[in-house]
Amino acid sequence: MKLGKFEVVFKKRSKTLNFKEKLQIRILSLLMGFGVLALIFLAYGQNPLLLYFNIFSYAFFTVFGLLATLSRFIPLLLIAIGLAVPFRAKIDNIGAEGQFLMGAIAASGVAIFYGEGTSPWITIPIMFLAGFIAGAVWALPIAIFRVKSKFKGSDVVISFLLFFPAKFLIDYLITGPWRDPEGYGFPQSPLFPEPAQIFSFPGTRIHITIFLGLVATFLIYYFLTRARDGIPETKLGYEINVLGENPEAGEAVGMSFLKVAIITVLISGGLAGIAGVGEVAGNPNFYRLRPELSRFLGFTGIAVAWLGGLSPLGIILSALFFAGLLAGGVRIQASGLPVSVVDLFNGAILFFVLLTEFFLRNKVEWRTVT
């Protein structure tokens, strides 16, 4: 690409970057995103530095903002830590949003038809189990198409397309068989009975699903990803890493890419489904199935996973960061900017985070055109 007297060339990196180099590139990409957004805020007559200060101070240093951040942290952590598993095996599950919605649908069905008059000690575990199964089953075609299809990007296409049937199914249910007869015409399901409402800490939207997310993060680290920290890995973790780097070499020594693909997407889809259960049954703003449940958390989880370097600890920090951005977005509206700017803000950050992966694999060279 020519820029006046200079030419920009992108070259594939010949060596693997170390942790420090990767961290520098991720931070640089984020700063680029904030820099581009600063120009937009200036065009609206806003001081970008003051706006950024207001966003992060509200999200992390006010009681109400921190509680909002933690409530958004729960689904982002579950989705992102789940996505990290197939991503390590080079399986691109970008359909966590659909798996998230299917988990919410399954939990809603349990709550509506079996929640009344039961014990929460029975109902809520069944809801989580149903959500995990629904999300996992919804992700299963991704593994099959990834391994069996001759089209290299089939996992991307299938995982993305599966979001739409899940969204349409919610719309059908809340305007049809599951519509609340006392909902005053609003498309929503009946309110979940109390035994089907997941316990939240009083006065907050932080529910016990946060502990499931932290436990899942520890288990994935312990069983699948710890080799990168110098600790001996498990057989499955070894196979995931080997097949992710070179599927042909892995299968040549007896590893089954199909087995690994199925296991990884089931874990990924199941955890996204659990996130859906927590959001629909643990968030006091819901306690019922509603159309606004889909807030594209599944797609945000992709950026969370990549910004965290597919590392459990990194994903925890990345999920907190993105949760803070989502919670602090209200400060953008409070400054007088339109709602569309909030969406632009979140979208731009997502774009630059995903752009990070390009720079991790390729280096940029500037040449003088003679």
N, C-alpha and C positions, 0 to 999 in steps of 0.2 A: 504494500500500500504506500503510494507516494504522497508526501506532504511537503510541497515546495521543493526545497533543495535536499530534503531528507527522504529516506525510504524506511518504512517500518516493516520488519521481517519477524514472523513468528516461527520459532523452531522448537521441536519436541525436545524436552530435557533429556540429557544423556545419563543423568544420575538421579537417584532418589534424594529428595530434600530431607534434611533433618528437622527435628521438631521446631527449633528456633526459626529456621528459614520459612517453614510453613506458617508459623504464627505471624511472622512479619508480613507475609503476603496476605493473610486473612485480615490483619489489621489495616493494611494499605487499601485493600478492596473496600472495607467498611468506610474508611476515611474518604475514598473517592465517592461513595454513595452519599455520605453526608455533605460532601462538597457540592455535588450536583444539586442536591435538595436545597442547599443554602442559596444557590442562585435563584431557585424558584421562590423561596421565601422572600428574598430581596425584591423580586418582581412584584410581590404582593405588598411590599412596603413593611415587611417584618424584619426584625433583627434576628438572624438565624442563631447566633450564639445564645441570646437570651431565650429563644424558643427551645433550643436543645437543653439548656439549663433547667427550664421549667418542666420539660418532659421527664428528665431523669430524676430531678429532685422530687417531683410528685410521685413517680413510680416507686422510688426506693427509700425516700426519706420523709414520707407522710404516712400516717397510720392507714388512712383509707386507701391511698394509692398502693401501699405495700400489700395490703390484703387483696386488692384487685389484681396485682401482679402475681401473687401466689395462686390465685384462683385460675389464672390463665396458664400458669406454669404447669399445672397438673396434666391437662390433656397434651400439651406440647411435649412434655417429658416422655409420656407413654408412647406417643406416636413416633417421636424422633428416635428413642432408644430401640423401638421395634424396627424402624426403617434401617437403622445402622446394620442390622444382621444381614438382610439380603444384599444391601449395598456392598458389604465386604466380599460377598460372593459374586460381585458384578452383575447382580440382578436388580434391575431398575423398577422397583415398585413405587410408582408416583401416584398410586390410587388410594392412599391411606384415607383420604376424605370419604370415599365410598365405603370403606371398611368401618370407619368411624360411625357413619350413618347407619350401617347395618347392625352394628352393635347396639346403637340406641333403639332401633326398631325392635330387636329381639328382647331387650330389657323392658321396653314399653309393653310388649305383648304379655310378658310374664306379670308385670305390674297390673295391667288392666284386667286380665282374666283370672289371675290366681293370687293377687296381692291382698284382697279384702279378707279380713278375719284370720290371717296367718301370722306367724311369728316373723319379725324382721331377721332373726337369726337363721331362718330357713329361706325366706324370700330373697333377701339381698344376695347371698351367695349364689342362688340359682340364677338371678339376674346377671351377675358377673360371668357365670359359666356360660349362659346363653349368649351374652354379648361376645365373649371370646370365641365361641364356636362360630357364630354368625360372621364375625370379621374374618376369621381364619378361612372359612369356606369361601367367602367372597374373594379372598386373595388366591385361592388354589389355582384357578385358571392361569394366573400369571406364570407360575412355575412350569406348568405343562406346556404352554405356548413358548416359553423361553427356551426349553430344552428340545421340544419336538419340532417347532416351526423352523423353517429355513430362513425366515425373515429375521434378521439380527435384532431389529428394534421392536419385536413383537411384544416383549414385556412392557415396554413404555406405552405402546398403543393400547393394549388390552387393559392394563391397570388404569389408564386415564379414562377409557370409555366406560369402565364399570362404575364410575362415579355417577353417571347419569341415570341408569336404572334405579340405583339406590335413592337418589333425590326424587325421582318420579314416584317411587313406591311410597315415600313419606307423604308426598302431595296427595296421592290417591287415598291413602289410609285416613289422613286427617280431614279429608273432604268427603269421605265415603263411609266405610264400615266402622272406623274408629272415631268418627266425628263426635265431639261432645254435644249432646242434645241441649245442654244448658250453657253453651258457649256463646250465646248471643250473636250467632252468625259467623264467628271467627273460626278459621280453619285450625283446629287443634283437637287433641285427644282429651278424654276426661282427665281430671286431676288424679295423680297416682294416690292410692290409699296410703295411709301413714306407714304401714309395715314395709312399703316399697320405696320409701324415701330414705336415701342414704344419709347417715348422720353427718351433719356439718357442725363445725365449732360455732358456738353461739355468737350471733351478730356478724358472721362472716359467710363467704361462699367457699370456704376451704373445707373439703370433705375428706373422709378417710381414704378415698382413692389415692391421695397423695402418697400414702404408705405403700400401696401396691406399686406405684410408679418407682419408688425408691428401692423396693425389694427386687422388682424386675431389672432395674439398672444394675444392682449388685450381682444378681444371678447371671446376667448376660456378660458382665465383666469376668466373673469367676469361671464360667464354663466356656465362653466363646472368644474373649478378646484379650485375656491377660498376657498372652505370649509377648505382646509388644512392650510390656513393662518388665520383661526379663524373667517372668514366672512361667514354669512349664505349662503348656496348654493341654486341653483335653483333645481326644481323638476328633470329635466333631469340630472343635475350633480349628484344629490343624487342617482338616479337610476343607473347611470354609475358606481359610486363607490361601491354601494351595490352589483350589479350584478357581478362586477369584483371580489369582494371578495368572494361571495357565490351565484352563479346563482340559485341554488336550493332554497335557503332561500328567495331570491328576488322574484322568480316566485310564491312561496308559499303565498306571501302576495299581489299578483296581478300584479307584474311587468312583462313586456313582454321583454324577452331577445332578441327575434327576432327584435322587434321595436328598441331597443337600439343598437343592432348589425348593423342594416341597417343604422340608423342615423350616427353612429360613422364612419363606413367605407365610407359612402357618403361624409362626411366632410373630411376625410383623403384623399380619392382619388381625391376629387375636388381640395383641396389645392395643391396636387402634380401636378394635371393638370395645375393649374395656374402657378406653378413654371416652367412647360414646356413651357407655353406661353411666360413667361418673358424671358426664356433663348433663344428661337428661334427667337423672335421678338424684344427683347430689347437689345440683345448683338450684337454690331456692327460686331463681328467676324462671325455672322451667317446672319440674315435677310433672311434666306432661310432654307429649310429643308435639312440637310446633315447627313451622317452616323455617324460622330464623335459627334453628339449631345449627344449620350448615353455615358456618362462618369461615370456611376455608382453612380451618386449623390443620387439616391433613396436608394441604399444600405448603403451609408455613412450616410444618414439621420437617419437610424435605430440607429447607434451608437451615433449620436448627441442627439437623443431623450433620450436614456438610460443614457448617461453621464450627461445630464441635469436633471436627476431624474424625467422626465415627468412633470416638472414644467416649466411654461412659462418663468420666469426669468432665470432659469437654462438653458433652451434650447437656449435662446439668447446668453448667455455666451459660451455655448458649441458650438453653430454654429459659433461664432467668432473664437473660438479655432481651430476647424477643418478647417474653411476657411483659417486661417493663415497657417495651416500645408500644405494645398493644394497649396496655393500661394507661400509659402516658399520652396516648393519642388524643385523649379528651382535652389536653392542654392546647392542642392545635386548634380545636374548635373554640375553646375559650378565648383564644386570641383574636377571634373574629373571622378566621379563615373558613371557607366552605367545607362541608363534609367530604367532598371529592378529594380535597388536599390530604386528608387523613389516609384515604385509600392509596393515593399517589405516594405518600410517605412510606407506607408499609410495603407497597409494591416495589418501589425503587430499592429499598434496603434488601428485599428478597432477591432482586435481580443481581445486585452487586455481590451478594453472598454466593449465589450460584456461579457468578462469573469467576469467583475465586478458584474454582476447580479447573477452569481453563488455564489460569496462570500457574497453577501448581503443576500442570502437565507440560506447559509450553513456556518458553522464555521469549522476551521481546528484545530485538536488536535494532538499533538505529544506525543507518548507514548514510553516508553522504553520496548524493547522486552526482556522478561526474559526467 
